[in-house]
Amino acid sequence: MTAGRRLLEGASVETVADELHLSVQTVRRYRAIVSDGGLDALAKMGVGGRTSVLDRDALDWIAAALQNSPRKYGFPSDAWTNARLRELIERRFGVRFSRVYVWQIATNLGLAHRLSKSRR
């Protein structure tokens, strides 16, 4: 939804992709959806796959964790990374998610900006 709003504000596909750590191809697809049906159409777009085992309380806990320093959870620095969030979710909830799904969780919570961008 953030991508859709940024596109409607006039941001370029490349800018939105960089800001939100999305692929240019994904942002182009979002632009097409928003152009055809607005933000409502984008909101109705599913990511596919099965329903998450994380309930609202779990998602709220993850959101609160991302607002804190990773040091609070035993990590050696203040930078959140996808790998750290994956590890924290596995420790707390006993489930292991893919890197992509963890990114989607952070994005859905509006907190993807808290994850450091990979330096690869």
Sequence and secondary structure as in RCSB ss.txt:
>XXXX:A:sequence
MTAGRRLLEGASVETVADELHLSVQTVRRYRAIVSDGGLDALAKMGVGGRTSVLDRDALDWIAAALQNSPRKYGF
PSDAWTNARLRELIERRFGVRFSRVYVWQIATNLGLAHRLSKSRR
>XXXX:A:secstr
 HHHHHHHTT  HHHHHHHHT  HHHHHHHHHHHHHHHHHHHHH    SS  S  HHHHHHHHHHHHS GGGGT 
SSS B HHHHHHHHHHHHS    HHHHHHHHHHTT GGGB     
